[in-house]
Amino acid sequence: MSVHFEERSGAIPCNTPWGSWYQTMEEVFIEVNVPPGTSGKEVKCILGSKQIELQVKGKEIFKGKLFGTTVSDEGTWTLEDKSLIRIVLMKTNREAGNCWASLLEGEYCADAWVQDQMQRKLTLERFQRENPGFDFSGAEISGNFAGGGPDFSSLQK
């Protein structure tokens, strides 16, 4: 369901010197621009549950501790058109309140506006999951959306 919500509502990217990253409730996506003609043999990508490292043609692109934890054996990377590396990480905490503020601890931080937009989007994604008969892809939200938005679980139906 997240994939379809994402396709309809678009991504909120955090731009970086090497490309960008964005997130859903379940996953973190990293897109890295590399020199045209790069081959898979020239890419070294190590994906751990708490660490990540990417080197291209012997040059370190990034390396460090992830902002949150991921399922290490669910992470993948692909090289597209010999010019773009796409990395997909599966979050261990898949709640709307788990909005990463940066890709790595202290590095590639989302500015305040991007962070706000990411949190709004994750809250709408949560609403979509809780209410599959409605379409929240074009919705706007204001008010209490930090931490995944308001908790309606105590309300009687």
N, CA, C and O atoms as a GROMACS GRO file, in nm:
protein
  628
    1MET      N    1   0.082  -0.119   0.000
    1MET     CA    2   0.000   0.000   0.000
    1MET      C    3   0.086   0.126   0.000
    1MET      O    4   0.052   0.224  -0.065
    2SER      N    5   0.197   0.124   0.072
    2SER     CA    6   0.284   0.241   0.078
    2SER      C    7   0.333   0.280  -0.060
    2SER      O    8   0.344   0.399  -0.091
    3VAL      N    9   0.364   0.180  -0.143
    3VAL     CA   10   0.416   0.208  -0.275
    3VAL      C   11   0.315   0.288  -0.355
    3VAL      O   12   0.350   0.387  -0.419
    4HIS      N   13   0.188   0.247  -0.352
    4HIS     CA   14   0.085   0.317  -0.427
    4HIS      C   15   0.061   0.457  -0.371
    4HIS      O   16   0.043   0.552  -0.448
    5PHE      N   17   0.061   0.472  -0.240
    5PHE     CA   18   0.047   0.603  -0.178
    5PHE      C   19   0.162   0.692  -0.222
    5PHE      O   20   0.141   0.809  -0.256
    6GLU      N   21   0.283   0.638  -0.221
    6GLU     CA   22   0.403   0.713  -0.260
    6GLU      C   23   0.394   0.758  -0.406
    6GLU      O   24   0.428   0.871  -0.438
    7GLU      N   25   0.348   0.669  -0.493
    7GLU     CA   26   0.336   0.704  -0.634
    7GLU      C   27   0.239   0.819  -0.656
    7GLU      O   28   0.264   0.906  -0.739
    8ARG      N   29   0.128   0.819  -0.582
    8ARG     CA   30   0.026   0.922  -0.600
    8ARG      C   31   0.064   1.054  -0.533
    8ARG      O   32   0.030   1.161  -0.584
    9SER      N   33   0.133   1.048  -0.420
    9SER     CA   34   0.158   1.170  -0.343
    9SER      C   35   0.296   1.230  -0.365
    9SER      O   36   0.320   1.344  -0.327
   10GLY      N   37   0.387   1.155  -0.425
   10GLY     CA   38   0.521   1.207  -0.450
   10GLY      C   39   0.612   1.196  -0.329
   10GLY      O   40   0.565   1.174  -0.218
   11ALA      N   41   0.740   1.213  -0.351
   11ALA     CA   42   0.840   1.202  -0.244
   11ALA      C   43   0.880   1.341  -0.195
   11ALA      O   44   0.869   1.439  -0.268
   12ILE      N   45   0.927   1.347  -0.071
   12ILE     CA   46   0.983   1.470  -0.014
   12ILE      C   47   1.133   1.443   0.001
   12ILE      O   48   1.175   1.388   0.102
   13PRO      N   49   1.214   1.482  -0.099
   13PRO     CA   50   1.356   1.450  -0.093
   13PRO      C   51   1.436   1.547  -0.007
   13PRO      O   52   1.401   1.664   0.006
   14CYS      N   53   1.543   1.496   0.050
   14CYS     CA   54   1.642   1.577   0.119
   14CYS      C   55   1.765   1.577   0.028
   14CYS      O   56   1.832   1.475   0.014
   15ASN      N   57   1.794   1.691  -0.032
   15ASN     CA   58   1.906   1.699  -0.126
   15ASN      C   59   2.040   1.700  -0.053
   15ASN      O   60   2.054   1.758   0.055
   16THR      N   61   2.138   1.634  -0.116
   16THR     CA   62   2.273   1.623  -0.059
   16THR      C   63   2.374   1.653  -0.170
   16THR      O   64   2.335   1.666  -0.286
   17PRO      N   65   2.502   1.665  -0.136
   17PRO     CA   66   2.603   1.690  -0.241
   17PRO      C   67   2.612   1.577  -0.345
   17PRO      O   68   2.650   1.602  -0.459
   18TRP      N   69   2.577   1.456  -0.306
   18TRP     CA   70   2.588   1.341  -0.397
   18TRP      C   71   2.456   1.298  -0.459
   18TRP      O   72   2.456   1.213  -0.548
   19GLY      N   73   2.342   1.355  -0.417
   19GLY     CA   74   2.212   1.315  -0.470
   19GLY      C   75   2.103   1.353  -0.374
   19GLY      O   76   2.086   1.471  -0.341
   20SER      N   77   2.025   1.254  -0.326
   20SER     CA   78   1.919   1.281  -0.231
   20SER      C   79   1.876   1.154  -0.159
   20SER      O   80   1.912   1.043  -0.198
   21TRP      N   81   1.799   1.173  -0.052
   21TRP     CA   82   1.736   1.061   0.018
   21TRP      C   83   1.596   1.103   0.060
   21TRP      O   84   1.569   1.221   0.081
   22TYR      N   85   1.507   1.005   0.071
   22TYR     CA   86   1.371   1.030   0.117
   22TYR      C   87   1.320   0.904   0.185
   22TYR      O   88   1.386   0.801   0.183
   23GLN      N   89   1.202   0.914   0.247
   23GLN     CA   90   1.155   0.802   0.328
   23GLN      C   91   1.004   0.785   0.322
   23GLN      O   92   0.930   0.877   0.289
   24THR      N   93   0.962   0.663   0.354
   24THR     CA   94   0.822   0.630   0.379
   24THR      C   95   0.818   0.575   0.521
   24THR      O   96   0.920   0.576   0.591
   25MET      N   97   0.703   0.528   0.565
   25MET     CA   98   0.696   0.468   0.698
   25MET      C   99   0.784   0.344   0.706
   25MET      O  100   0.840   0.315   0.812
   26GLU      N  101   0.797   0.270   0.596
   26GLU     CA  102   0.868   0.143   0.596
   26GLU      C  103   1.012   0.150   0.547
   26GLU      O  104   1.096   0.071   0.591
   27GLU      N  105   1.042   0.242   0.457
   27GLU     CA  106   1.171   0.238   0.389
   27GLU      C  107   1.238   0.375   0.381
   27GLU      O  108   1.175   0.480   0.393
   28VAL      N  109   1.371   0.369   0.360
   28VAL     CA  110   1.451   0.487   0.329
   28VAL      C  111   1.512   0.463   0.191
   28VAL      O  112   1.569   0.357   0.166
   29PHE      N  113   1.500   0.561   0.103
   29PHE     CA  114   1.551   0.551  -0.033
   29PHE      C  115   1.665   0.650  -0.049
   29PHE      O  116   1.654   0.766  -0.010
   30ILE      N  117   1.775   0.604  -0.107
   30ILE     CA  118   1.892   0.688  -0.128
   30ILE      C  119   1.924   0.684  -0.277
   30ILE      O  120   1.935   0.576  -0.335
   31GLU      N  121   1.939   0.801  -0.338
   31GLU     CA  122   1.975   0.810  -0.480
   31GLU      C  123   2.106   0.886  -0.491
   31GLU      O  124   2.117   1.000  -0.447
   32VAL      N  125   2.205   0.820  -0.552
   32VAL     CA  126   2.339   0.877  -0.562
   32VAL      C  127   2.376   0.891  -0.709
   32VAL      O  128   2.378   0.793  -0.783
   33ASN      N  129   2.405   1.014  -0.751
   33ASN     CA  130   2.451   1.037  -0.888
   33ASN      C  131   2.598   0.998  -0.896
   33ASN      O  132   2.679   1.040  -0.814
   34VAL      N  133   2.632   0.917  -0.996
   34VAL     CA  134   2.770   0.874  -1.016
   34VAL      C  135   2.813   0.908  -1.158
   34VAL      O  136   2.728   0.933  -1.244
   35PRO      N  137   2.944   0.911  -1.184
   35PRO     CA  138   2.990   0.945  -1.318
   35PRO      C  139   2.931   0.851  -1.424
   35PRO      O  140   2.926   0.730  -1.402
   36PRO      N  141   2.887   0.904  -1.537
   36PRO     CA  142   2.835   0.819  -1.644
   36PRO      C  143   2.936   0.711  -1.683
   36PRO      O  144   3.056   0.736  -1.691
   37GLY      N  145   2.886   0.592  -1.707
   37GLY     CA  146   2.972   0.481  -1.744
   37GLY      C  147   3.022   0.398  -1.627
   37GLY      O  148   3.098   0.304  -1.646
   38THR      N  149   2.979   0.432  -1.505
   38THR     CA  150   3.020   0.356  -1.387
   38THR      C  151   2.968   0.212  -1.399
   38THR      O  152   2.854   0.189  -1.438
   39SER      N  153   3.054   0.117  -1.365
   39SER     CA  154   3.013  -0.024  -1.369
   39SER      C  155   2.990  -0.074  -1.227
   39SER      O  156   3.039  -0.016  -1.130
   40GLY      N  157   2.915  -0.182  -1.216
   40GLY     CA  158   2.886  -0.240  -1.086
   40GLY      C  159   3.012  -0.284  -1.012
   40GLY      O  160   3.015  -0.283  -0.889
   41LYS      N  161   3.115  -0.322  -1.086
   41LYS     CA  162   3.241  -0.364  -1.025
   41LYS      C  163   3.313  -0.248  -0.957
   41LYS      O  164   3.399  -0.269  -0.871
   42GLU      N  165   3.278  -0.125  -0.994
   42GLU     CA  166   3.341  -0.007  -0.936
   42GLU      C  167   3.266   0.045  -0.813
   42GLU      O  168   3.304   0.148  -0.756
   43VAL      N  169   3.161  -0.025  -0.774
   43VAL     CA  170   3.079   0.016  -0.661
   43VAL      C  171   3.102  -0.078  -0.544
   43VAL      O  172   3.095  -0.200  -0.559
   44LYS      N  173   3.129  -0.021  -0.428
   44LYS     CA  174   3.138  -0.098  -0.304
   44LYS      C  175   3.032  -0.041  -0.210
   44LYS      O  176   3.041   0.074  -0.167
   45CYS      N  177   2.932  -0.123  -0.180
   45CYS     CA  178   2.822  -0.079  -0.096
   45CYS      C  179   2.803  -0.180   0.016
   45CYS      O  180   2.775  -0.297  -0.008
   46ILE      N  181   2.819  -0.134   0.140
   46ILE     CA  182   2.801  -0.219   0.258
   46ILE      C  183   2.681  -0.167   0.334
   46ILE      O  184   2.678  -0.052   0.379
   47LEU      N  185   2.581  -0.254   0.349
   47LEU     CA  186   2.457  -0.217   0.416
   47LEU      C  187   2.444  -0.300   0.543
   47LEU      O  188   2.428  -0.422   0.535
   48GLY      N  189   2.449  -0.236   0.658
   48GLY     CA  190   2.430  -0.303   0.785
   48GLY      C  191   2.303  -0.252   0.852
   48GLY      O  192   2.237  -0.162   0.800
   49SER      N  193   2.271  -0.307   0.966
   49SER     CA  194   2.150  -0.262   1.035
   49SER      C  195   2.167  -0.122   1.095
   49SER      O  196   2.068  -0.050   1.112
   50LYS      N  197   2.290  -0.085   1.128
   50LYS     CA  198   2.315   0.046   1.187
   50LYS      C  199   2.419   0.128   1.112
   50LYS      O  200   2.438   0.246   1.141
   51GLN      N  201   2.487   0.067   1.017
   51GLN     CA  202   2.596   0.132   0.943
   51GLN      C  203   2.572   0.123   0.794
   51GLN      O  204   2.502   0.033   0.746
   52ILE      N  205   2.630   0.216   0.720
   52ILE     CA  206   2.625   0.213   0.575
   52ILE      C  207   2.756   0.270   0.521
   52ILE      O  208   2.815   0.360   0.580
   53GLU      N  209   2.799   0.217   0.409
   53GLU     CA  210   2.919   0.268   0.344
   53GLU      C  211   2.901   0.255   0.194
   53GLU      O  212   2.855   0.152   0.144
   54LEU      N  213   2.938   0.361   0.121
   54LEU     CA  214   2.932   0.358  -0.024
   54LEU      C  215   3.060   0.418  -0.080
   54LEU      O  216   3.098   0.531  -0.046
   55GLN      N  217   3.126   0.342  -0.166
   55GLN     CA  218   3.243   0.389  -0.239
   55GLN      C  219   3.219   0.366  -0.388
   55GLN      O  220   3.162   0.264  -0.428
   56VAL      N  221   3.262   0.462  -0.468
   56VAL     CA  222   3.252   0.450  -0.613
   56VAL      C  223   3.388   0.483  -0.672
   56VAL      O  224   3.443   0.590  -0.649
   57LYS      N  225   3.440   0.388  -0.748
   57LYS     CA  226   3.572   0.404  -0.811
   57LYS      C  227   3.678   0.438  -0.707
   57LYS      O  228   3.767   0.520  -0.732
   58GLY      N  229   3.669   0.374  -0.590
   58GLY     CA  230   3.766   0.393  -0.483
   58GLY      C  231   3.746   0.518  -0.400
   58GLY      O  232   3.820   0.540  -0.304
   59LYS      N  233   3.648   0.602  -0.435
   59LYS     CA  234   3.624   0.727  -0.362
   59LYS      C  235   3.505   0.707  -0.268
   59LYS      O  236   3.399   0.661  -0.310
   60GLU      N  237   3.525   0.743  -0.141
   60GLU     CA  238   3.416   0.732  -0.043
   60GLU      C  239   3.311   0.839  -0.068
   60GLU      O  240   3.341   0.958  -0.072
   61ILE      N  241   3.188   0.795  -0.086
   61ILE     CA  242   3.075   0.887  -0.104
   61ILE      C  243   3.017   0.921   0.034
   61ILE      O  244   2.999   1.038   0.066
   62PHE      N  245   2.988   0.818   0.113
   62PHE     CA  246   2.948   0.837   0.252
   62PHE      C  247   2.976   0.710   0.330
   62PHE      O  248   2.984   0.600   0.275
   63LYS      N  249   2.990   0.728   0.461
   63LYS     CA  250   3.016   0.617   0.552
   63LYS      C  251   2.979   0.663   0.692
   63LYS      O  252   3.018   0.772   0.733
   64GLY      N  253   2.904   0.581   0.765
   64GLY     CA  254   2.872   0.618   0.901
   64GLY      C  255   2.756   0.543   0.960
   64GLY      O  256   2.706   0.445   0.903
   65LYS      N  257   2.714   0.591   1.076
   65LYS     CA  258   2.605   0.530   1.150
   65LYS      C  259   2.473   0.589   1.100
   65LYS      O  260   2.456   0.710   1.095
   66LEU      N  261   2.380   0.501   1.064
   66LEU     CA  262   2.249   0.543   1.018
   66LEU      C  263   2.172   0.613   1.131
   66LEU      O  264   2.194   0.584   1.248
   67PHE      N  265   2.083   0.703   1.095
   67PHE     CA  266   2.001   0.774   1.193
   67PHE      C  267   1.914   0.677   1.272
   67PHE      O  268   1.894   0.695   1.392
   68GLY      N  269   1.862   0.575   1.206
   68GLY     CA  270   1.780   0.472   1.269
   68GLY      C  271   1.829   0.335   1.229
   68GLY      O  272   1.923   0.323   1.150
   69THR      N  273   1.767   0.232   1.282
   69THR     CA  274   1.810   0.096   1.248
   69THR      C  275   1.728   0.041   1.132
   69THR      O  276   1.614   0.081   1.109
   70THR      N  277   1.792  -0.051   1.059
   70THR     CA  278   1.728  -0.112   0.943
   70THR      C  279   1.743  -0.264   0.950
   70THR      O  280   1.821  -0.316   1.030
   71VAL      N  281   1.668  -0.332   0.867
   71VAL     CA  282   1.679  -0.478   0.855
   71VAL      C  283   1.790  -0.503   0.752
   71VAL      O  284   1.768  -0.486   0.632
   72SER      N  285   1.908  -0.542   0.799
   72SER     CA  286   2.025  -0.547   0.712
   72SER      C  287   2.010  -0.641   0.592
   72SER      O  288   2.057  -0.609   0.484
   73ASP      N  289   1.945  -0.755   0.610
   73ASP     CA  290   1.933  -0.848   0.497
   73ASP      C  291   1.820  -0.811   0.401
   73ASP      O  292   1.795  -0.882   0.304
   74GLU      N  293   1.750  -0.700   0.429
   74GLU     CA  294   1.645  -0.651   0.340
   74GLU      C  295   1.694  -0.533   0.255
   74GLU      O  296   1.624  -0.491   0.163
   75GLY      N  297   1.811  -0.480   0.284
   75GLY     CA  298   1.864  -0.366   0.209
   75GLY      C  299   1.916  -0.409   0.073
   75GLY      O  300   1.975  -0.516   0.059
   76THR      N  301   1.893  -0.324  -0.028
   76THR     CA  302   1.940  -0.354  -0.164
   76THR      C  303   2.000  -0.228  -0.228
   76THR      O  304   1.970  -0.116  -0.187
   77TRP      N  305   2.083  -0.250  -0.327
   77TRP     CA  306   2.131  -0.139  -0.408
   77TRP      C  307   2.132  -0.182  -0.554
   77TRP      O  308   2.155  -0.299  -0.585
   78THR      N  309   2.108  -0.087  -0.641
   78THR     CA  310   2.112  -0.112  -0.785
   78THR      C  311   2.185   0.003  -0.853
   78THR      O  312   2.186   0.116  -0.804
   79LEU      N  313   2.244  -0.028  -0.966
   79LEU     CA  314   2.307   0.073  -1.051
   79LEU      C  315   2.221   0.086  -1.176
   79LEU      O  316   2.205  -0.010  -1.251
   80GLU      N  317   2.166   0.204  -1.196
   80GLU     CA  318   2.074   0.226  -1.307
   80GLU      C  319   2.140   0.313  -1.413
   80GLU      O  320   2.195   0.419  -1.383
   81ASP      N  321   2.132   0.268  -1.536
   81ASP     CA  322   2.184   0.342  -1.652
   81ASP      C  323   2.331   0.384  -1.635
   81ASP      O  324   2.375   0.482  -1.694
   82LYS      N  325   2.404   0.309  -1.554
   82LYS     CA  326   2.547   0.336  -1.529
   82LYS      C  327   2.572   0.479  -1.482
   82LYS      O  328   2.680   0.533  -1.503
   83SER      N  329   2.468   0.541  -1.418
   83SER     CA  330   2.485   0.679  -1.372
   83SER      C  331   2.412   0.710  -1.241
   83SER      O  332   2.427   0.820  -1.187
   84LEU      N  333   2.332   0.614  -1.189
   84LEU     CA  334   2.258   0.638  -1.066
   84LEU      C  335   2.257   0.512  -0.980
   84LEU      O  336   2.219   0.405  -1.026
   85ILE      N  337   2.299   0.528  -0.855
   85ILE     CA  338   2.289   0.418  -0.758
   85ILE      C  339   2.166   0.444  -0.674
   85ILE      O  340   2.149   0.552  -0.618
   86ARG      N  341   2.079   0.343  -0.666
   86ARG     CA  342   1.958   0.353  -0.585
   86ARG      C  343   1.970   0.250  -0.473
   86ARG      O  344   1.983   0.131  -0.499
   87ILE      N  345   1.964   0.298  -0.347
   87ILE     CA  346   1.973   0.211  -0.229
   87ILE      C  347   1.838   0.216  -0.158
   87ILE      O  348   1.780   0.323  -0.140
   88VAL      N  349   1.789   0.099  -0.119
   88VAL     CA  350   1.663   0.090  -0.046
   88VAL      C  351   1.690   0.019   0.086
   88VAL      O  352   1.740  -0.093   0.087
   89LEU      N  353   1.657   0.085   0.197
   89LEU     CA  354   1.675   0.030   0.331
   89LEU      C  355   1.538   0.009   0.395
   89LEU      O  356   1.452   0.097   0.386
   90MET      N  357   1.517  -0.104   0.460
   90MET     CA  358   1.391  -0.132   0.530
   90MET      C  359   1.407  -0.093   0.676
   90MET      O  360   1.493  -0.146   0.745
   91LYS      N  361   1.325   0.000   0.724
   91LYS     CA  362   1.330   0.043   0.863
   91LYS      C  363   1.285  -0.070   0.955
   91LYS      O  364   1.198  -0.149   0.919
   92THR      N  365   1.344  -0.079   1.074
   92THR     CA  366   1.295  -0.176   1.173
   92THR      C  367   1.173  -0.119   1.245
   92THR      O  368   1.080  -0.194   1.277
   93ASN      N  369   1.170   0.011   1.270
   93ASN     CA  370   1.055   0.077   1.332
   93ASN      C  371   0.974   0.140   1.220
   93ASN      O  372   1.017   0.239   1.160
   94ARG      N  373   0.858   0.084   1.192
   94ARG     CA  374   0.777   0.128   1.078
   94ARG      C  375   0.654   0.207   1.122
   94ARG      O  376   0.546   0.192   1.066
   95GLU      N  377   0.672   0.291   1.222
   95GLU     CA  378   0.564   0.377   1.271
   95GLU      C  379   0.577   0.516   1.208
   95GLU      O  380   0.687   0.557   1.171
   96ALA      N  381   0.466   0.586   1.196
   96ALA     CA  382   0.469   0.720   1.138
   96ALA      C  383   0.555   0.816   1.220
   96ALA      O  384   0.612   0.911   1.166
   97GLY      N  385   0.565   0.791   1.351
   97GLY     CA  386   0.647   0.877   1.436
   97GLY      C  387   0.796   0.857   1.417
   97GLY      O  388   0.875   0.935   1.471
   98ASN      N  389   0.836   0.757   1.342
   98ASN     CA  390   0.977   0.729   1.318
   98ASN      C  391   1.023   0.800   1.191
   98ASN      O  392   1.057   0.736   1.091
   99CYS      N  393   1.024   0.930   1.196
   99CYS     CA  394   1.068   1.011   1.082
   99CYS      C  395   1.215   1.046   1.103
   99CYS      O  396   1.251   1.117   1.196
  100TRP      N  397   1.300   0.994   1.015
  100TRP     CA  398   1.443   1.020   1.028
  100TRP      C  399   1.470   1.168   1.001
  100TRP      O  400   1.422   1.224   0.903
  101ALA      N  401   1.548   1.231   1.088
  101ALA     CA  402   1.586   1.371   1.072
  101ALA      C  403   1.708   1.386   0.982
  101ALA      O  404   1.733   1.494   0.928
  102SER      N  405   1.784   1.278   0.967
  102SER     CA  406   1.902   1.279   0.881
  102SER      C  407   1.927   1.137   0.833
  102SER      O  408   1.873   1.041   0.889
  103LEU      N  409   2.009   1.123   0.730
  103LEU     CA  410   2.041   0.990   0.682
  103LEU      C  411   2.139   0.922   0.777
  103LEU      O  412   2.118   0.809   0.820
  104LEU      N  413   2.247   0.993   0.809
  104LEU     CA  414   2.346   0.945   0.905
  104LEU      C  415   2.338   1.033   1.029
  104LEU      O  416   2.292   1.147   1.022
  105GLU      N  417   2.381   0.981   1.141
  105GLU     CA  418   2.380   1.062   1.263
  105GLU      C  419   2.468   1.186   1.242
  105GLU      O  420   2.589   1.175   1.225
  106GLY      N  421   2.404   1.302   1.244
  106GLY     CA  422   2.476   1.428   1.230
  106GLY      C  423   2.516   1.466   1.088
  106GLY      O  424   2.580   1.569   1.069
  107GLU      N  425   2.480   1.385   0.988
  107GLU     CA  426   2.516   1.416   0.850
  107GLU      C  427   2.396   1.400   0.758
  107GLU      O  428   2.311   1.314   0.779
  108TYR      N  429   2.391   1.483   0.656
  108TYR     CA  430   2.285   1.481   0.556
  108TYR      C  431   2.149   1.502   0.622
  108TYR      O  432   2.053   1.430   0.596
  109CYS      N  433   2.146   1.605   0.709
  109CYS     CA  434   2.025   1.639   0.784
  109CYS      C  435   1.924   1.710   0.693
  109CYS      O  436   1.960   1.789   0.606
  110ALA      N  437   1.799   1.679   0.718
  110ALA     CA  438   1.692   1.752   0.650
  110ALA      C  439   1.677   1.887   0.719
  110ALA      O  440   1.679   1.895   0.842
  111ASP      N  441   1.664   1.994   0.640
  111ASP     CA  442   1.642   2.123   0.704
  111ASP      C  443   1.503   2.123   0.766
  111ASP      O  444   1.424   2.031   0.743
  112ALA      N  445   1.472   2.226   0.844
  112ALA     CA  446   1.347   2.228   0.920
  112ALA      C  447   1.224   2.214   0.831
  112ALA      O  448   1.130   2.143   0.867
  113TRP      N  449   1.223   2.280   0.714
  113TRP     CA  450   1.107   2.272   0.625
  113TRP      C  451   1.092   2.131   0.568
  113TRP      O  452   0.982   2.076   0.567
  114VAL      N  453   1.202   2.072   0.521
  114VAL     CA  454   1.197   1.937   0.465
  114VAL      C  455   1.156   1.836   0.573
  114VAL      O  456   1.075   1.747   0.547
  115GLN      N  457   1.211   1.850   0.693
  115GLN     CA  458   1.175   1.760   0.803
  115GLN      C  459   1.026   1.770   0.833
  115GLN      O  460   0.960   1.668   0.854
  116ASP      N  461   0.973   1.890   0.836
  116ASP     CA  462   0.831   1.912   0.859
  116ASP      C  463   0.747   1.844   0.749
  116ASP      O  464   0.648   1.778   0.779
  117GLN      N  465   0.787   1.861   0.625
  117GLN     CA  466   0.714   1.800   0.514
  117GLN      C  467   0.722   1.647   0.518
  117GLN      O  468   0.624   1.579   0.488
  118MET      N  469   0.839   1.594   0.554
  118MET     CA  470   0.854   1.449   0.568
  118MET      C  471   0.760   1.395   0.675
  118MET      O  472   0.692   1.294   0.654
  119GLN      N  473   0.754   1.463   0.790
  119GLN     CA  474   0.669   1.418   0.899
  119GLN      C  475   0.521   1.426   0.860
  119GLN      O  476   0.444   1.336   0.892
  120ARG      N  477   0.483   1.532   0.792
  120ARG     CA  478   0.345   1.544   0.743
  120ARG      C  479   0.311   1.426   0.651
  120ARG      O  480   0.204   1.367   0.663
  121LYS      N  481   0.402   1.394   0.561
  121LYS     CA  482   0.378   1.287   0.465
  121LYS      C  483   0.365   1.152   0.536
  121LYS      O  484   0.277   1.072   0.502
  122LEU      N  485   0.451   1.125   0.634
  122LEU     CA  486   0.441   0.998   0.707
  122LEU      C  487   0.311   0.989   0.785
  122LEU      O  488   0.252   0.881   0.797
  123THR      N  489   0.265   1.102   0.839
  123THR     CA  490   0.138   1.103   0.911
  123THR      C  491   0.022   1.073   0.815
  123THR      O  492  -0.067   0.996   0.848
  124LEU      N  493   0.024   1.133   0.696
  124LEU     CA  494  -0.079   1.104   0.596
  124LEU      C  495  -0.072   0.958   0.551
  124LEU      O  496  -0.175   0.896   0.526
  125GLU      N  497   0.049   0.905   0.540
  125GLU     CA  498   0.064   0.764   0.503
  125GLU      C  499   0.001   0.675   0.612
  125GLU      O  500  -0.064   0.575   0.582
  126ARG      N  501   0.021   0.713   0.738
  126ARG     CA  502  -0.041   0.639   0.848
  126ARG      C  503  -0.193   0.645   0.837
  126ARG      O  504  -0.260   0.542   0.852
  127PHE      N  505  -0.248   0.764   0.811
  127PHE     CA  506  -0.393   0.778   0.796
  127PHE      C  507  -0.443   0.690   0.681
  127PHE      O  508  -0.550   0.629   0.690
  128GLN      N  509  -0.366   0.684   0.571
  128GLN     CA  510  -0.404   0.601   0.456
  128GLN      C  511  -0.412   0.454   0.495
  128GLN      O  512  -0.505   0.384   0.455
  129ARG      N  513  -0.316   0.408   0.573
  129ARG     CA  514  -0.317   0.268   0.617
  129ARG      C  515  -0.435   0.239   0.708
  129ARG      O  516  -0.497   0.133   0.699
  130GLU      N  517  -0.465   0.333   0.796
  130GLU     CA  518  -0.574   0.313   0.891
  130GLU      C  519  -0.711   0.327   0.827
  130GLU      O  520  -0.810   0.279   0.881
  131ASN      N  521  -0.718   0.392   0.712
  131ASN     CA  522  -0.845   0.418   0.643
  131ASN      C  523  -0.830   0.385   0.494
  131ASN      O  524  -0.830   0.476   0.411
  132PRO      N  525  -0.818   0.257   0.458
  132PRO     CA  526  -0.789   0.220   0.320
  132PRO      C  527  -0.896   0.261   0.218
  132PRO      O  528  -0.867   0.265   0.099
  133GLY      N  529  -1.016   0.292   0.262
  133GLY     CA  530  -1.120   0.332   0.169
  133GLY      C  531  -1.110   0.477   0.125
  133GLY      O  532  -1.183   0.520   0.036
  134PHE      N  533  -1.021   0.553   0.187
  134PHE     CA  534  -1.004   0.695   0.154
  134PHE      C  535  -0.872   0.716   0.081
  134PHE      O  536  -0.782   0.632   0.091
  135ASP      N  537  -0.861   0.826   0.009
  135ASP     CA  538  -0.737   0.860  -0.062
  135ASP      C  539  -0.679   0.986   0.000
  135ASP      O  540  -0.734   1.095  -0.016
  136PHE      N  541  -0.568   0.971   0.072
  136PHE     CA  542  -0.503   1.084   0.139
  136PHE      C  543  -0.384   1.139   0.058
  136PHE      O  544  -0.312   1.226   0.107
  137SER      N  545  -0.364   1.089  -0.064
  137SER     CA  546  -0.244   1.126  -0.140
  137SER      C  547  -0.236   1.274  -0.172
  137SER      O  548  -0.126   1.328  -0.184
  138GLY      N  549  -0.348   1.343  -0.185
  138GLY     CA  550  -0.346   1.486  -0.214
  138GLY      C  551  -0.386   1.572  -0.096
  138GLY      O  552  -0.406   1.692  -0.111
  139ALA      N  553  -0.398   1.511   0.021
  139ALA     CA  554  -0.446   1.583   0.139
  139ALA      C  555  -0.338   1.673   0.198
  139ALA      O  556  -0.218   1.650   0.181
  140GLU      N  557  -0.384   1.775   0.267
  140GLU     CA  558  -0.296   1.864   0.343
  140GLU      C  559  -0.326   1.839   0.491
  140GLU      O  560  -0.438   1.802   0.527
  141ILE      N  561  -0.227   1.857   0.574
  141ILE     CA  562  -0.245   1.837   0.718
  141ILE      C  563  -0.182   1.953   0.792
  141ILE      O  564  -0.078   2.006   0.753
  142SER      N  565  -0.247   1.993   0.900
  142SER     CA  566  -0.191   2.098   0.985
  142SER      C  567  -0.221   2.059   1.129
  142SER      O  568  -0.303   1.972   1.155
  143GLY      N  569  -0.154   2.124   1.221
  143GLY     CA  570  -0.178   2.094   1.362
  143GLY      C  571  -0.084   1.988   1.415
  143GLY      O  572   0.036   1.992   1.388
  144ASN      N  573  -0.138   1.894   1.489
  144ASN     CA  574  -0.058   1.794   1.558
  144ASN      C  575  -0.023   1.676   1.469
  144ASN      O  576  -0.095   1.576   1.466
  145PHE      N  577   0.086   1.686   1.395
  145PHE     CA  578   0.130   1.575   1.312
  145PHE      C  579   0.268   1.526   1.353
  145PHE      O  580   0.310   1.420   1.306
  146ALA      N  581   0.338   1.597   1.438
  146ALA     CA  582   0.470   1.553   1.486
  146ALA      C  583   0.454   1.421   1.562
  146ALA      O  584   0.354   1.401   1.632
  147GLY      N  585   0.550   1.335   1.548
  147GLY     CA  586   0.545   1.207   1.617
  147GLY      C  587   0.441   1.111   1.559
  147GLY      O  588   0.399   1.017   1.625
  148GLY      N  589   0.400   1.136   1.434
  148GLY     CA  590   0.304   1.048   1.369
  148GLY      C  591   0.161   1.095   1.376
  148GLY      O  592   0.071   1.025   1.330
  149GLY      N  593   0.137   1.212   1.434
  149GLY     CA  594   0.003   1.267   1.438
  149GLY      C  595  -0.075   1.221   1.560
  149GLY      O  596  -0.024   1.150   1.647
  150PRO      N  597  -0.200   1.263   1.566
  150PRO     CA  598  -0.283   1.231   1.683
  150PRO      C  599  -0.310   1.081   1.694
  150PRO      O  600  -0.314   1.010   1.594
  151ASP      N  601  -0.329   1.035   1.817
  151ASP     CA  602  -0.358   0.894   1.843
  151ASP      C  603  -0.507   0.879   1.865
  151ASP      O  604  -0.562   0.928   1.964
  152PHE      N  605  -0.573   0.810   1.773
  152PHE     CA  606  -0.716   0.790   1.783
  152PHE      C  607  -0.751   0.651   1.836
  152PHE      O  608  -0.869   0.615   1.839
  153SER      N  609  -0.652   0.574   1.879
  153SER     CA  610  -0.675   0.436   1.918
  153SER      C  611  -0.768   0.422   2.038
  153SER      O  612  -0.832   0.318   2.055
  154SER      N  613  -0.777   0.525   2.122
  154SER     CA  614  -0.860   0.515   2.242
  154SER      C  615  -1.007   0.550   2.214
  154SER      O  616  -1.094   0.532   2.299
  155LEU      N  617  -1.034   0.600   2.093
  155LEU     CA  618  -1.172   0.636   2.059
  155LEU      C  619  -1.254   0.511   2.025
  155LEU      O  620  -1.203   0.418   1.963
  156GLN      N  621  -1.378   0.510   2.066
  156GLN     CA  622  -1.464   0.397   2.034
  156GLN      C  623  -1.520   0.415   1.895
  156GLN      O  624  -1.545   0.527   1.850
  157LYS      N  625  -1.541   0.303   1.828
  157LYS     CA  626  -1.596   0.308   1.693
  157LYS      C  627  -1.743   0.286   1.694
  157LYS      O  628  -1.807   0.287   1.589
   0.00000   0.00000   0.00000
